Amino acid sequence: MPTFETLSVSLHEHIATVCLSRPDKANAMNATMWQEIRQAFQWVDETPQARVAVLQAEGKYFTAGIDLAMMLGLEAEVADECEGRQREKLRSLILDLQGTLTSLERCRKPVLAAIHGGCIGGGLDLVTCADMRYCSEDAFFTIKEIDIGMVADVGTLQRLPRLIGQGIARELAYTGRVVDAQEALRIGLVNRVYATREELHAGVQEIAVTIAAKSPLSIRGTKEMLNYARDHSVADGLNYVATWNAAMLQSQDLRQALQASMARQAPVFRD
């Protein structure tokens, strides 16, 4: 089991839980956390026993977004006497931060975000990379970057419109206004709202258990197909899934599921 400075990670009955763990700093995403998020989801991806992941957080907030101390230190980090090289370093750093969040999408296992309290700025970038989002009644969301004079640059502007539509995404991006839990549900940002944090974690755990009981091979393929279909035409998606199943359909999982169905038993799949 990996150990981290800013995260806690556990694995129980095929469910990996990745928990943001800087509660005294409102789980602000410092440089260490950015790198550890990527490492954690690479670990989930590479660990056969982990069939589904839950992303949650300790403390009052899910996350306050990017750590302002990290923002203030960027100028020194990319400093160079050549302005061109300085700009090149900054672009590389932004791409690296983007890669951290994209690790949730690249992870072949479904990622369920359980959000409570504030999900601010970079936190929204983070959860839009998850497969599904759930929240407690006290949750709120905001694209905070516009209020500190910058363009959100690590995923929200690219992913959020695909989740909630262009009109409302643009309104939120231009105004930075706060979206509460019930509005998040209405616009499709979250799948479900729970009354309390305890109910949220129990509810998400129940969904994760259901997913973990399915064929791991089929779940991984389904995530691959959904992500591909999102970014390609229907014709391209149909062609890809035909090729995928030509390679993957005749599996032990398929035979196990069919045999269990005929015997009216729950199938048991290998990792």
DRENLUMDO-678117 format. One record per residue (C-alpha): residue in one letter; residue number from 1; x negated, y negated, z negated. Coordinates in steps of 0.05 Angstrom, whole numbers, plus 5000, padded with zeros to 4 digits. Each point is the difference from the previous one (the first is absolute). Layout:
REM DRENLUMDO-678117
<rec residu="a" num="NUM" u="X" v="Y" w="Z"/>
...
REM end
This chain:
REM DRENLUMDO-678117
<rec residu="m" num="1" u="5000" v="5000" w="5000"/>
<rec residu="p" num="2" u="4969" v="4933" w="5020"/>
<rec residu="t" num="3" u="4991" v="4946" w="4948"/>
<rec residu="f" num="4" u="5006" v="4926" w="5014"/>
<rec residu="e" num="5" u="4989" v="4934" w="4965"/>
<rec residu="t" num="6" u="5065" v="4966" w="5023"/>
<rec residu="l" num="7" u="5046" v="5059" w="5014"/>
<rec residu="s" num="8" u="5022" v="5062" w="4964"/>
<rec residu="v" num="9" u="5013" v="5062" w="5041"/>
<rec residu="s" num="10" u="5035" v="5065" w="4982"/>
<rec residu="l" num="11" u="5024" v="5062" w="5035"/>
<rec residu="h" num="12" u="5057" v="5042" w="4973"/>
<rec residu="e" num="13" u="5042" v="5052" w="5037"/>
<rec residu="h" num="14" u="4976" v="4975" w="5068"/>
<rec residu="i" num="15" u="5016" v="4927" w="4985"/>
<rec residu="a" num="16" u="4942" v="4952" w="4998"/>
<rec residu="t" num="17" u="5013" v="4936" w="4960"/>
<rec residu="v" num="18" u="4957" v="4940" w="5015"/>
<rec residu="c" num="19" u="5010" v="4945" w="4948"/>
<rec residu="l" num="20" u="4973" v="4929" w="5003"/>
<rec residu="s" num="21" u="4967" v="4991" w="4933"/>
<rec residu="r" num="22" u="4979" v="4928" w="4986"/>
<rec residu="p" num="23" u="5060" v="4981" w="4958"/>
<rec residu="d" num="24" u="4963" v="4945" w="4962"/>
<rec residu="k" num="25" u="4988" v="4966" w="5068"/>
<rec residu="a" num="26" u="5071" v="5012" w="5027"/>
<rec residu="n" num="27" u="4968" v="5054" w="5044"/>
<rec residu="a" num="28" u="4968" v="4946" w="5042"/>
<rec residu="m" num="29" u="4963" v="5034" w="5057"/>
<rec residu="n" num="30" u="4926" v="4987" w="4990"/>
<rec residu="a" num="31" u="4944" v="5025" w="5045"/>
<rec residu="t" num="32" u="4993" v="5064" w="4961"/>
<rec residu="m" num="33" u="5075" v="5016" w="5005"/>
<rec residu="w" num="34" u="5001" v="4989" w="5075"/>
<rec residu="q" num="35" u="4945" v="5052" w="5009"/>
<rec residu="e" num="36" u="5030" v="5048" w="4950"/>
<rec residu="i" num="37" u="5068" v="4999" w="5032"/>
<rec residu="r" num="38" u="4969" v="5024" w="5065"/>
<rec residu="q" num="39" u="4960" v="5054" w="4963"/>
<rec residu="a" num="40" u="5061" v="5024" w="4962"/>
<rec residu="f" num="41" u="5043" v="5009" w="5062"/>
<rec residu="q" num="42" u="4942" v="5033" w="5037"/>
<rec residu="w" num="43" u="4998" v="5048" w="4941"/>
<rec residu="v" num="44" u="5075" v="5013" w="5005"/>
<rec residu="d" num="45" u="4993" v="5013" w="5075"/>
<rec residu="e" num="46" u="4942" v="5049" w="4990"/>
<rec residu="t" num="47" u="5029" v="5038" w="4941"/>
<rec residu="p" num="48" u="5044" v="5058" w="5023"/>
<rec residu="q" num="49" u="5034" v="5005" w="4932"/>
<rec residu="a" num="50" u="5026" v="4929" w="5008"/>
<rec residu="r" num="51" u="5062" v="5003" w="5043"/>
<rec residu="v" num="52" u="5030" v="4931" w="4985"/>
<rec residu="a" num="53" u="4975" v="4937" w="4965"/>
<rec residu="v" num="54" u="5034" v="4950" w="4955"/>
<rec residu="l" num="55" u="4970" v="4930" w="4994"/>
<rec residu="q" num="56" u="5019" v="4963" w="4936"/>
<rec residu="a" num="57" u="4970" v="4952" w="4950"/>
<rec residu="e" num="58" u="4989" v="4988" w="4926"/>
<rec residu="g" num="59" u="5019" v="4936" w="4963"/>
<rec residu="k" num="60" u="5050" v="4944" w="5013"/>
<rec residu="y" num="61" u="4987" v="4991" w="5075"/>
<rec residu="f" num="62" u="4991" v="5049" w="5056"/>
<rec residu="t" num="63" u="4946" v="4953" w="5025"/>
<rec residu="a" num="64" u="4987" v="4926" w="5003"/>
<rec residu="g" num="65" u="4966" v="5010" w="5067"/>
<rec residu="i" num="66" u="4928" v="4985" w="5019"/>
<rec residu="d" num="67" u="4957" v="4978" w="4941"/>
<rec residu="l" num="68" u="4988" v="4925" w="5006"/>
<rec residu="a" num="69" u="4929" v="5008" w="4973"/>
<rec residu="m" num="70" u="4987" v="5046" w="5060"/>
<rec residu="m" num="71" u="5029" v="4947" w="5047"/>
<rec residu="l" num="72" u="4956" v="4946" w="4970"/>
<rec residu="g" num="73" u="4939" v="5044" w="5008"/>
<rec residu="l" num="74" u="5011" v="5013" w="5074"/>
<rec residu="e" num="75" u="4960" v="4939" w="5023"/>
<rec residu="a" num="76" u="4938" v="5023" w="4964"/>
<rec residu="e" num="77" u="5009" v="5072" w="5024"/>
<rec residu="v" num="78" u="5001" v="4981" w="5073"/>
<rec residu="a" num="79" u="4950" v="4943" w="4996"/>
<rec residu="d" num="80" u="4950" v="4995" w="5058"/>
<rec residu="e" num="81" u="4960" v="4943" w="5029"/>
<rec residu="c" num="82" u="5029" v="5019" w="5067"/>
<rec residu="e" num="83" u="5073" v="4981" w="5004"/>
<rec residu="g" num="84" u="5014" v="5053" w="5053"/>
<rec residu="r" num="85" u="4972" v="5055" w="4955"/>
<rec residu="q" num="86" u="5039" v="4972" w="4941"/>
<rec residu="r" num="87" u="5065" v="5005" w="5039"/>
<rec residu="e" num="88" u="4981" v="5070" w="5023"/>
<rec residu="k" num="89" u="4990" v="5022" w="4927"/>
<rec residu="l" num="90" u="5067" v="4971" w="4979"/>
<rec residu="r" num="91" u="5036" v="5036" w="5057"/>
<rec residu="s" num="92" u="4966" v="5065" w="4980"/>
<rec residu="l" num="93" u="5022" v="4990" w="4928"/>
<rec residu="i" num="94" u="5072" v="4988" w="5020"/>
<rec residu="l" num="95" u="5000" v="5062" w="5044"/>
<rec residu="d" num="96" u="4972" v="5040" w="4941"/>
<rec residu="l" num="97" u="5056" v="4976" w="4955"/>
<rec residu="q" num="98" u="5050" v="5018" w="5054"/>
<rec residu="g" num="99" u="4969" v="5069" w="5003"/>
<rec residu="t" num="100" u="5011" v="5009" w="4925"/>
<rec residu="l" num="101" u="5075" v="4992" w="5007"/>
<rec residu="t" num="102" u="5004" v="5039" w="5065"/>
<rec residu="s" num="103" u="4972" v="5059" w="4960"/>
<rec residu="l" num="104" u="5071" v="5010" w="4974"/>
<rec residu="e" num="105" u="5025" v="5009" w="5071"/>
<rec residu="r" num="106" u="4941" v="5043" w="5020"/>
<rec residu="c" num="107" u="5012" v="5045" w="4941"/>
<rec residu="r" num="108" u="5037" v="5060" w="5029"/>
<rec residu="k" num="109" u="5042" v="5008" w="4938"/>
<rec residu="p" num="110" u="5062" v="4956" w="4988"/>
<rec residu="v" num="111" u="4987" v="4941" w="4953"/>
<rec residu="l" num="112" u="5058" v="4976" w="4956"/>
<rec residu="a" num="113" u="4992" v="4931" w="4968"/>
<rec residu="a" num="114" u="5034" v="4991" w="4932"/>
<rec residu="i" num="115" u="5001" v="4925" w="4989"/>
<rec residu="h" num="116" u="5017" v="4962" w="4937"/>
<rec residu="g" num="117" u="4991" v="4927" w="4981"/>
<rec residu="g" num="118" u="4964" v="4955" w="5048"/>
<rec residu="c" num="119" u="4975" v="5025" w="5067"/>
<rec residu="i" num="120" u="4964" v="4938" w="5025"/>
<rec residu="g" num="121" u="4958" v="4983" w="5060"/>
<rec residu="g" num="122" u="4951" v="5057" w="5013"/>
<rec residu="g" num="123" u="5047" v="5045" w="4961"/>
<rec residu="l" num="124" u="5052" v="4993" w="5055"/>
<rec residu="d" num="125" u="4946" v="5016" w="5052"/>
<rec residu="l" num="126" u="4985" v="5062" w="4959"/>
<rec residu="v" num="127" u="5071" v="5027" w="4992"/>
<rec residu="t" num="128" u="5019" v="4988" w="5073"/>
<rec residu="c" num="129" u="4948" v="5054" w="5016"/>
<rec residu="a" num="130" u="5038" v="5052" w="4958"/>
<rec residu="d" num="131" u="5049" v="5048" w="5031"/>
<rec residu="m" num="132" u="5056" v="4978" w="4954"/>
<rec residu="r" num="133" u="5009" v="4947" w="4947"/>
<rec residu="y" num="134" u="5043" v="5003" w="4937"/>
<rec residu="c" num="135" u="5006" v="4948" w="4945"/>
<rec residu="s" num="136" u="5029" v="4985" w="4932"/>
<rec residu="e" num="137" u="5050" v="4944" w="4989"/>
<rec residu="d" num="138" u="4946" v="4953" w="4974"/>
<rec residu="a" num="139" u="4958" v="5004" w="5064"/>
<rec residu="f" num="140" u="4988" v="4940" w="5045"/>
<rec residu="f" num="141" u="4961" v="4990" w="5064"/>
<rec residu="t" num="142" u="4967" v="4940" w="5032"/>
<rec residu="i" num="143" u="4953" v="4985" w="5058"/>
<rec residu="k" num="144" u="4958" v="4954" w="4957"/>
<rec residu="e" num="145" u="4944" v="4986" w="5050"/>
<rec residu="i" num="146" u="5038" v="4941" w="5032"/>
<rec residu="d" num="147" u="4998" v="4965" w="4932"/>
<rec residu="i" num="148" u="4925" v="5002" w="4996"/>
<rec residu="g" num="149" u="4990" v="4974" w="5070"/>
<rec residu="m" num="150" u="4982" v="5063" w="5038"/>
<rec residu="v" num="151" u="5029" v="5049" w="5050"/>
<rec residu="a" num="152" u="5015" v="5068" w="4970"/>
<rec residu="d" num="153" u="4948" v="5043" w="5034"/>
<rec residu="v" num="154" u="5001" v="5072" w="4974"/>
<rec residu="g" num="155" u="5065" v="5028" w="5027"/>
<rec residu="t" num="156" u="5064" v="4966" w="4975"/>
<rec residu="l" num="157" u="5011" v="4959" w="5063"/>
<rec residu="q" num="158" u="4990" v="5062" w="5043"/>
<rec residu="r" num="159" u="5039" v="5051" w="4959"/>
<rec residu="l" num="160" u="5056" v="4962" w="4965"/>
<rec residu="p" num="161" u="5038" v="4980" w="5064"/>
<rec residu="r" num="162" u="5004" v="5073" w="5019"/>
<rec residu="l" num="163" u="5033" v="5014" w="4933"/>
<rec residu="i" num="164" u="5048" v="4942" w="4992"/>
<rec residu="g" num="165" u="5003" v="4966" w="5068"/>
<rec residu="q" num="166" u="4967" v="4938" w="5029"/>
<rec residu="g" num="167" u="5049" v="4948" w="4974"/>
<rec residu="i" num="168" u="4997" v="5014" w="4926"/>
<rec residu="a" num="169" u="4926" v="5018" w="5003"/>
<rec residu="r" num="170" u="4984" v="4932" w="5031"/>
<rec residu="e" num="171" u="5043" v="4964" w="4948"/>
<rec residu="l" num="172" u="4961" v="5034" w="4944"/>
<rec residu="a" num="173" u="4933" v="4988" w="5033"/>
<rec residu="y" num="174" u="5013" v="4926" w="5013"/>
<rec residu="t" num="175" u="5032" v="4983" w="4933"/>
<rec residu="g" num="176" u="4966" v="5046" w="4950"/>
<rec residu="r" num="177" u="5066" v="5006" w="4964"/>
<rec residu="v" num="178" u="5013" v="5056" w="4950"/>
<rec residu="v" num="179" u="5042" v="5061" w="5019"/>
<rec residu="d" num="180" u="5032" v="5035" w="4941"/>
<rec residu="a" num="181" u="5015" v="5075" w="4995"/>
<rec residu="q" num="182" u="5071" v="4997" w="5026"/>
<rec residu="e" num="183" u="4981" v="4957" w="5061"/>
<rec residu="a" num="184" u="4942" v="5047" w="5013"/>
<rec residu="l" num="185" u="5051" v="5057" w="5003"/>
<rec residu="r" num="186" u="5047" v="4961" w="5046"/>
<rec residu="i" num="187" u="4946" v="4983" w="5050"/>
<rec residu="g" num="188" u="4971" v="5070" w="5001"/>
<rec residu="l" num="189" u="4934" v="4985" w="4966"/>
<rec residu="v" num="190" u="5014" v="5053" w="4946"/>
<rec residu="n" num="191" u="5041" v="5064" w="5005"/>
<rec residu="r" num="192" u="5030" v="4997" w="4931"/>
<rec residu="v" num="193" u="5003" v="4957" w="4937"/>
<rec residu="y" num="194" u="4998" v="5031" w="4930"/>
<rec residu="a" num="195" u="5023" v="4965" w="4937"/>
<rec residu="t" num="196" u="4935" v="5009" w="4961"/>
<rec residu="r" num="197" u="4928" v="5018" w="5011"/>
<rec residu="e" num="198" u="5011" v="5067" w="4966"/>
<rec residu="e" num="199" u="5057" v="5016" w="5046"/>
<rec residu="l" num="200" u="4958" v="4977" w="5059"/>
<rec residu="h" num="201" u="4943" v="5047" w="4984"/>
<rec residu="a" num="202" u="5047" v="5058" w="4985"/>
<rec residu="g" num="203" u="5039" v="4989" w="5065"/>
<rec residu="v" num="204" u="4938" v="4994" w="5044"/>
<rec residu="q" num="205" u="4971" v="5062" w="4966"/>
<rec residu="e" num="206" u="5063" v="5038" w="5018"/>
<rec residu="i" num="207" u="4993" v="4980" w="5073"/>
<rec residu="a" num="208" u="4927" v="5018" w="4999"/>
<rec residu="v" num="209" u="5017" v="5069" w="4972"/>
<rec residu="t" num="210" u="5048" v="5011" w="5058"/>
<rec residu="i" num="211" u="4947" v="4981" w="5051"/>
<rec residu="a" num="212" u="4947" v="5043" w="4966"/>
<rec residu="a" num="213" u="5044" v="5061" w="5007"/>
<rec residu="k" num="214" u="5003" v="4994" w="5076"/>
<rec residu="s" num="215" u="4950" v="5029" w="5050"/>
<rec residu="p" num="216" u="4936" v="4960" w="4991"/>
<rec residu="l" num="217" u="4982" v="5011" w="5073"/>
<rec residu="s" num="218" u="5068" v="4975" w="5023"/>
<rec residu="i" num="219" u="4999" v="4940" w="4953"/>
<rec residu="r" num="220" u="4931" v="4979" w="5026"/>
<rec residu="g" num="221" u="5024" v="5008" w="5072"/>
<rec residu="t" num="222" u="5064" v="4961" w="4986"/>
<rec residu="k" num="223" u="4960" v="4941" w="4972"/>
<rec residu="e" num="224" u="4955" v="5002" w="5061"/>
<rec residu="m" num="225" u="5060" v="4999" w="5047"/>
<rec residu="l" num="226" u="5035" v="4943" w="4963"/>
<rec residu="n" num="227" u="4938" v="4956" w="4999"/>
<rec residu="y" num="228" u="4987" v="5014" w="5074"/>
<rec residu="a" num="229" u="5072" v="4987" w="5020"/>
<rec residu="r" num="230" u="5000" v="4933" w="4963"/>
<rec residu="d" num="231" u="4943" v="4975" w="5044"/>
<rec residu="h" num="232" u="5018" v="5032" w="5067"/>
<rec residu="s" num="233" u="5058" v="5008" w="5048"/>
<rec residu="v" num="234" u="5053" v="5054" w="4991"/>
<rec residu="a" num="235" u="4973" v="5036" w="5061"/>
<rec residu="d" num="236" u="4929" v="5000" w="4971"/>
<rec residu="g" num="237" u="5026" v="5025" w="4933"/>
<rec residu="l" num="238" u="5039" v="5057" w="5032"/>
<rec residu="n" num="239" u="4939" v="5020" w="5041"/>
<rec residu="y" num="240" u="4956" v="5000" w="4938"/>
<rec residu="v" num="241" u="5047" v="5041" w="4957"/>
<rec residu="a" num="242" u="5006" v="5052" w="5056"/>
<rec residu="t" num="243" u="4924" v="5006" w="5002"/>
<rec residu="w" num="244" u="4996" v="5002" w="4924"/>
<rec residu="n" num="245" u="5051" v="5056" w="4993"/>
<rec residu="a" num="246" u="4969" v="5038" w="5057"/>
<rec residu="a" num="247" u="4939" v="5004" w="4954"/>
<rec residu="m" num="248" u="5032" v="5002" w="4931"/>
<rec residu="l" num="249" u="5069" v="5032" w="5005"/>
<rec residu="q" num="250" u="4981" v="5073" w="4994"/>
<rec residu="s" num="251" u="4975" v="4995" w="4929"/>
<rec residu="q" num="252" u="5003" v="5041" w="4937"/>
<rec residu="d" num="253" u="5044" v="4945" w="4971"/>
<rec residu="l" num="254" u="5053" v="5010" w="5054"/>
<rec residu="r" num="255" u="5002" v="5075" w="4989"/>
<rec residu="q" num="256" u="5002" v="4991" w="4924"/>
<rec residu="a" num="257" u="5058" v="4950" w="5005"/>
<rec residu="l" num="258" u="5040" v="5044" w="5047"/>
<rec residu="q" num="259" u="4990" v="5062" w="4957"/>
<rec residu="a" num="260" u="5018" v="4963" w="4936"/>
<rec residu="s" num="261" u="5063" v="4971" w="5033"/>
<rec residu="m" num="262" u="5023" v="5069" w="5021"/>
<rec residu="a" num="263" u="4987" v="5027" w="4930"/>
<rec residu="r" num="264" u="5035" v="4939" w="4969"/>
<rec residu="q" num="265" u="4937" v="4983" w="4961"/>
<rec residu="a" num="266" u="4958" v="4937" w="4993"/>
<rec residu="p" num="267" u="4938" v="5005" w="5044"/>
<rec residu="v" num="268" u="4931" v="4995" w="4969"/>
<rec residu="f" num="269" u="4947" v="4969" w="5044"/>
<rec residu="r" num="270" u="4924" v="5001" w="4995"/>
<rec residu="d" num="271" u="4964" v="4933" w="4992"/>
REM end
